[in-house]
Amino acid sequence: MESMLLDAAGHRRSPATMPGYHRGRPPRNKGEEYPADPPTVEEIVAVMRAVGDRPDGHRLRALIVLLWRAGLRISEALALQESDLDRGRGAVLVRRGKGGKRREVGMDRWAGSLTGGLAKRGCAARDCSDGIGAVRRDRCLLSVSTPGQSR
């Protein structure tokens, strides 16, 4: 009878779970390339139309535009503050990007016009945090006012 590998609970384990079992074998997907499959312009516009004209729809539409036209990562877009947008120059300052690096990206006039009205809206405390923790009601960019809330 073969020797069986058992885990701490006494259940059988596969030999493939042991360190070194695959040593010396190339991965099955070695050399394969997976091309990028970005959404088409029509798909992006369809998503933007689907969010509607509610206050949270304006926020989602601006978020989609920032991701699409400025090429931001989702964490970078969610961490933006009002002072990070320079609509005159068409620039967006990413304070903490991939690898913790600071960078500035360009944004066209159309994208700037869609994000322009966000700073004039109110800010819901649950949507506006400065990183993890403190709520920053004075400089929130990607949030909307809740019904009955005034600035």
DRENPAVO-710745 format. One line per 8 residues: number of its first residue (from 1); their letters; for each residue y, z, x of N, C-alpha, C. Coordinates in nm, 2 decimals. Example, Ala and Ser with C-alpha at 12.3 -4.5 7.8 and 13.67 -1.06 7.14 Angstrom:
residues 2
1	AS	-0.57 0.78 1.32 -0.45 0.78 1.23 -0.33 0.78 1.32 ~ -0.22 0.71 1.28 -0.11 0.71 1.37 0.00 0.79 1.29
This chain:
residues 151
1	MESMLLDA	-0.12 0.00 0.08 0.00 0.00 0.00 0.12 0.00 0.09 ~ 0.23 -0.08 0.05 0.35 -0.08 0.12 0.43 0.05 0.11 ~ 0.50 0.07 0.22 0.59 0.19 0.21 0.71 0.16 0.12 ~ 0.73 0.25 0.03 0.84 0.23 -0.07 0.96 0.31 -0.02 ~ 1.08 0.25 -0.04 1.21 0.31 -0.01 1.25 0.39 -0.14 ~ 1.29 0.51 -0.13 1.33 0.59 -0.24 1.47 0.64 -0.21 ~ 1.55 0.65 -0.32 1.68 0.71 -0.31 1.67 0.86 -0.33 ~ 1.79 0.93 -0.33 1.79 1.07 -0.35 1.73 1.12 -0.48
9	AGHRRSPA	1.74 1.04 -0.58 1.68 1.07 -0.71 1.53 1.04 -0.73 ~ 1.48 0.98 -0.62 1.34 0.94 -0.63 1.31 0.80 -0.68 ~ 1.41 0.72 -0.71 1.39 0.59 -0.76 1.37 0.49 -0.65 ~ 1.29 0.38 -0.67 1.27 0.28 -0.57 1.40 0.21 -0.54 ~ 1.41 0.17 -0.41 1.53 0.09 -0.37 1.48 -0.04 -0.31 ~ 1.56 -0.14 -0.32 1.53 -0.27 -0.26 1.56 -0.26 -0.11 ~ 1.48 -0.32 -0.03 1.50 -0.32 0.12 1.64 -0.39 0.15 ~ 1.69 -0.48 0.06 1.81 -0.55 0.08 1.93 -0.45 0.08
17	TMPGYHRG	1.91 -0.33 0.03 2.03 -0.24 0.03 2.04 -0.16 0.16 ~ 1.94 -0.17 0.25 1.94 -0.10 0.37 2.03 -0.17 0.47 ~ 2.10 -0.09 0.56 2.19 -0.15 0.66 2.11 -0.23 0.76 ~ 2.16 -0.34 0.79 2.09 -0.43 0.89 1.99 -0.53 0.83 ~ 1.96 -0.52 0.70 1.86 -0.61 0.65 1.91 -0.76 0.65 ~ 2.04 -0.78 0.63 2.09 -0.92 0.63 2.14 -0.96 0.77 ~ 2.13 -0.87 0.87 2.18 -0.90 1.00 2.12 -1.03 1.06 ~ 2.21 -1.12 1.11 2.16 -1.24 1.17 2.15 -1.36 1.07
25	RPPRNKGE	2.17 -1.33 0.94 2.16 -1.44 0.84 2.30 -1.48 0.80 ~ 2.33 -1.61 0.80 2.46 -1.65 0.75 2.48 -1.63 0.60 ~ 2.60 -1.60 0.55 2.62 -1.58 0.41 2.58 -1.71 0.34 ~ 2.54 -1.70 0.21 2.50 -1.82 0.13 2.61 -1.91 0.11 ~ 2.74 -1.86 0.10 2.85 -1.95 0.07 2.93 -1.98 0.19 ~ 2.87 -1.97 0.31 2.94 -2.01 0.43 2.97 -2.15 0.44 ~ 3.10 -2.18 0.47 3.14 -2.32 0.48 3.19 -2.38 0.35 ~ 3.17 -2.32 0.24 3.22 -2.37 0.11 3.37 -2.34 0.09
33	EYPADPPT	3.44 -2.43 0.03 3.58 -2.41 0.01 3.60 -2.41 -0.14 ~ 3.69 -2.31 -0.18 3.72 -2.30 -0.33 3.87 -2.33 -0.34 ~ 3.90 -2.45 -0.39 4.04 -2.49 -0.40 4.12 -2.41 -0.50 ~ 4.25 -2.40 -0.48 4.33 -2.33 -0.58 4.33 -2.40 -0.71 ~ 4.33 -2.33 -0.82 4.33 -2.38 -0.95 4.45 -2.32 -1.03 ~ 4.57 -2.36 -0.99 4.69 -2.30 -1.06 4.70 -2.36 -1.20 ~ 4.76 -2.28 -1.29 4.78 -2.33 -1.43 4.88 -2.45 -1.43 ~ 4.87 -2.54 -1.52 4.96 -2.65 -1.53 5.09 -2.60 -1.60
41	VEEIVAVM	5.19 -2.68 -1.59 5.32 -2.65 -1.65 5.31 -2.63 -1.80 ~ 5.23 -2.72 -1.86 5.20 -2.71 -2.01 5.14 -2.58 -2.04 ~ 5.05 -2.53 -1.96 4.98 -2.40 -1.99 5.08 -2.29 -1.98 ~ 5.16 -2.29 -1.88 5.26 -2.18 -1.86 5.36 -2.18 -1.97 ~ 5.41 -2.30 -2.01 5.51 -2.31 -2.12 5.44 -2.26 -2.25 ~ 5.31 -2.29 -2.27 5.24 -2.25 -2.39 5.24 -2.09 -2.40 ~ 5.21 -2.03 -2.29 5.20 -1.88 -2.28 5.34 -1.83 -2.31 ~ 5.45 -1.89 -2.25 5.58 -1.84 -2.27 5.62 -1.85 -2.42
49	RAVGDRPD	5.58 -1.96 -2.49 5.61 -1.97 -2.63 5.53 -1.87 -2.72 ~ 5.41 -1.84 -2.67 5.33 -1.75 -2.75 5.38 -1.60 -2.75 ~ 5.46 -1.56 -2.65 5.51 -1.42 -2.65 5.61 -1.40 -2.76 ~ 5.67 -1.50 -2.81 5.76 -1.48 -2.93 5.90 -1.44 -2.88 ~ 5.99 -1.40 -2.98 6.12 -1.36 -2.96 6.15 -1.21 -2.97 ~ 6.04 -1.13 -2.98 6.06 -0.99 -2.98 6.12 -0.94 -2.85 ~ 6.18 -0.82 -2.85 6.24 -0.77 -2.72 6.13 -0.77 -2.61 ~ 6.01 -0.73 -2.63 5.91 -0.73 -2.53 5.87 -0.87 -2.49
57	GHRLRALI	5.89 -0.97 -2.58 5.87 -1.11 -2.55 5.97 -1.16 -2.45 ~ 6.09 -1.12 -2.45 6.19 -1.16 -2.35 6.15 -1.10 -2.21 ~ 6.10 -0.98 -2.21 6.06 -0.92 -2.09 5.94 -0.99 -2.03 ~ 5.84 -1.02 -2.11 5.72 -1.10 -2.07 5.76 -1.24 -2.02 ~ 5.85 -1.30 -2.09 5.89 -1.44 -2.05 5.96 -1.43 -1.91 ~ 6.05 -1.33 -1.89 6.11 -1.32 -1.76 6.01 -1.29 -1.65 ~ 5.91 -1.21 -1.68 5.81 -1.18 -1.58 5.73 -1.30 -1.55 ~ 5.70 -1.38 -1.65 5.62 -1.51 -1.62 5.71 -1.60 -1.53
65	VLLWRAGL	5.84 -1.61 -1.57 5.93 -1.70 -1.49 5.94 -1.65 -1.35 ~ 5.95 -1.52 -1.32 5.96 -1.47 -1.19 5.83 -1.50 -1.11 ~ 5.72 -1.48 -1.17 5.59 -1.50 -1.11 5.57 -1.65 -1.07 ~ 5.61 -1.73 -1.17 5.59 -1.88 -1.15 5.69 -1.94 -1.06 ~ 5.82 -1.93 -1.09 5.93 -2.00 -1.02 5.97 -1.94 -0.89 ~ 5.96 -1.81 -0.87 5.99 -1.74 -0.74 5.86 -1.72 -0.66 ~ 5.75 -1.74 -0.72 5.62 -1.72 -0.64 5.59 -1.57 -0.61 ~ 5.63 -1.48 -0.69 5.61 -1.34 -0.67 5.47 -1.30 -0.71
73	RISEALAL	5.42 -1.20 -0.64 5.29 -1.14 -0.68 5.32 -1.04 -0.79 ~ 5.23 -1.01 -0.87 5.25 -0.92 -0.99 5.31 -0.79 -0.95 ~ 5.26 -0.72 -0.84 5.31 -0.59 -0.80 5.45 -0.61 -0.75 ~ 5.49 -0.72 -0.69 5.63 -0.74 -0.64 5.72 -0.76 -0.76 ~ 5.68 -0.83 -0.86 5.76 -0.85 -0.98 5.78 -0.72 -1.06 ~ 5.68 -0.64 -1.07 5.69 -0.52 -1.15 5.78 -0.41 -1.08 ~ 5.79 -0.43 -0.95 5.87 -0.33 -0.87 6.01 -0.37 -0.85 ~ 6.06 -0.48 -0.91 6.19 -0.53 -0.89 6.29 -0.44 -0.96
81	QESDLDRG	6.41 -0.43 -0.91 6.52 -0.36 -0.97 6.63 -0.46 -0.99 ~ 6.73 -0.42 -1.07 6.84 -0.51 -1.11 6.91 -0.56 -0.98 ~ 6.93 -0.47 -0.89 7.01 -0.50 -0.76 6.93 -0.60 -0.67 ~ 6.80 -0.62 -0.70 6.72 -0.71 -0.62 6.75 -0.86 -0.65 ~ 6.81 -0.89 -0.77 6.84 -1.03 -0.81 6.98 -1.06 -0.77 ~ 6.99 -1.17 -0.69 7.12 -1.23 -0.66 7.13 -1.36 -0.73 ~ 7.18 -1.36 -0.85 7.19 -1.49 -0.93 7.28 -1.59 -0.87 ~ 7.38 -1.55 -0.80 7.48 -1.64 -0.73 7.41 -1.72 -0.63
89	RGAVLVRR	7.33 -1.66 -0.55 7.26 -1.73 -0.44 7.12 -1.78 -0.49 ~ 7.08 -1.73 -0.60 6.94 -1.77 -0.65 6.83 -1.71 -0.56 ~ 6.85 -1.58 -0.53 6.76 -1.52 -0.44 6.70 -1.39 -0.50 ~ 6.58 -1.36 -0.47 6.52 -1.23 -0.52 6.47 -1.16 -0.39 ~ 6.51 -1.03 -0.38 6.47 -0.95 -0.27 6.35 -0.87 -0.31 ~ 6.24 -0.89 -0.23 6.12 -0.82 -0.25 6.12 -0.71 -0.15 ~ 6.14 -0.59 -0.19 6.15 -0.47 -0.10 6.02 -0.43 -0.03 ~ 5.91 -0.44 -0.11 5.78 -0.41 -0.05 5.67 -0.51 -0.10
97	GKGGKRRE	5.65 -0.61 -0.02 5.56 -0.72 -0.05 5.42 -0.69 0.01 ~ 5.35 -0.79 0.03 5.21 -0.78 0.08 5.22 -0.73 0.22 ~ 5.14 -0.62 0.25 5.15 -0.56 0.38 5.27 -0.47 0.40 ~ 5.34 -0.44 0.29 5.45 -0.35 0.30 5.58 -0.42 0.36 ~ 5.57 -0.55 0.37 5.68 -0.63 0.43 5.79 -0.66 0.33 ~ 5.92 -0.66 0.38 6.03 -0.70 0.30 6.06 -0.85 0.32 ~ 6.09 -0.92 0.21 6.12 -1.06 0.22 6.22 -1.10 0.11 ~ 6.28 -1.22 0.13 6.37 -1.27 0.02 6.31 -1.41 -0.01
105	VGMDRWAG	6.30 -1.43 -0.15 6.25 -1.56 -0.19 6.36 -1.63 -0.28 ~ 6.35 -1.76 -0.29 6.44 -1.83 -0.37 6.40 -1.85 -0.51 ~ 6.50 -1.87 -0.60 6.47 -1.89 -0.74 6.57 -1.99 -0.79 ~ 6.52 -2.09 -0.87 6.61 -2.19 -0.92 6.70 -2.14 -1.03 ~ 6.80 -2.22 -1.07 6.90 -2.18 -1.17 6.84 -2.16 -1.30 ~ 6.74 -2.24 -1.34 6.67 -2.22 -1.47 6.61 -2.08 -1.48 ~ 6.54 -2.04 -1.37 6.47 -1.91 -1.37 6.58 -1.80 -1.37 ~ 6.69 -1.82 -1.30 6.79 -1.72 -1.30 6.86 -1.71 -1.44
113	SLTGGLAK	6.87 -1.81 -1.51 6.93 -1.81 -1.64 6.84 -1.73 -1.74 ~ 6.71 -1.74 -1.72 6.62 -1.67 -1.81 6.61 -1.52 -1.78 ~ 6.63 -1.48 -1.66 6.63 -1.34 -1.62 6.77 -1.28 -1.63 ~ 6.87 -1.36 -1.66 7.01 -1.31 -1.66 7.04 -1.20 -1.77 ~ 6.98 -1.21 -1.88 7.01 -1.12 -1.99 6.94 -0.99 -1.99 ~ 6.84 -0.97 -1.89 6.76 -0.85 -1.89 6.84 -0.73 -1.86 ~ 6.93 -0.74 -1.77 7.00 -0.62 -1.72 7.09 -0.56 -1.83 ~ 7.13 -0.65 -1.93 7.22 -0.60 -2.04 7.14 -0.53 -2.15
121	RGCAARDC	7.01 -0.54 -2.15 6.93 -0.47 -2.25 6.91 -0.33 -2.20 ~ 6.86 -0.25 -2.30 6.84 -0.11 -2.26 6.71 -0.09 -2.19 ~ 6.67 0.03 -2.16 6.56 0.05 -2.08 6.47 0.16 -2.14 ~ 6.35 0.13 -2.16 6.25 0.23 -2.22 6.19 0.31 -2.10 ~ 6.19 0.44 -2.11 6.15 0.52 -1.99 6.00 0.49 -1.96 ~ 5.92 0.46 -2.05 5.78 0.43 -2.02 5.76 0.30 -1.95 ~ 5.86 0.21 -1.96 5.85 0.08 -1.89 5.92 0.08 -1.76 ~ 6.00 0.18 -1.73 6.09 0.17 -1.61 6.06 0.28 -1.51
129	SDGIGAVR	5.98 0.25 -1.41 5.96 0.35 -1.31 5.99 0.29 -1.18 ~ 6.04 0.37 -1.09 6.07 0.33 -0.95 5.94 0.36 -0.87 ~ 5.86 0.26 -0.86 5.73 0.28 -0.79 5.64 0.37 -0.88 ~ 5.58 0.47 -0.82 5.49 0.56 -0.89 5.57 0.69 -0.91 ~ 5.60 0.72 -1.03 5.67 0.85 -1.05 5.80 0.84 -1.12 ~ 5.91 0.86 -1.04 6.04 0.88 -1.10 6.09 0.77 -1.19 ~ 6.15 0.80 -1.30 6.20 0.70 -1.39 6.34 0.67 -1.35 ~ 6.38 0.55 -1.34 6.51 0.51 -1.29 6.58 0.43 -1.41
137	RDRCLLSV	6.64 0.49 -1.50 6.70 0.43 -1.62 6.82 0.35 -1.58 ~ 6.89 0.38 -1.47 7.01 0.31 -1.43 6.99 0.17 -1.37 ~ 6.88 0.15 -1.31 6.86 0.02 -1.24 6.73 -0.05 -1.28 ~ 6.69 -0.04 -1.40 6.57 -0.10 -1.44 6.59 -0.25 -1.47 ~ 6.50 -0.33 -1.43 6.52 -0.48 -1.45 6.42 -0.53 -1.56 ~ 6.30 -0.51 -1.54 6.20 -0.57 -1.63 6.15 -0.48 -1.74 ~ 6.25 -0.42 -1.82 6.21 -0.34 -1.93 6.30 -0.37 -2.05 ~ 6.27 -0.32 -2.16 6.34 -0.35 -2.28 6.37 -0.22 -2.36
145	STPGQSR	6.46 -0.23 -2.45 6.50 -0.10 -2.52 6.40 -0.09 -2.64 ~ 6.37 0.04 -2.67 6.29 0.07 -2.78 6.38 0.06 -2.91 ~ 6.32 0.04 -3.03 6.40 0.04 -3.15 6.48 0.17 -3.17 ~ 6.61 0.15 -3.20 6.69 0.27 -3.22 6.75 0.33 -3.10 ~ 6.72 0.27 -2.98 6.77 0.33 -2.85 6.90 0.26 -2.82 ~ 7.00 0.33 -2.77 7.12 0.27 -2.72 7.14 0.30 -2.58 ~ 7.21 0.23 -2.51 7.23 0.24 -2.37 7.35 0.33 -2.34
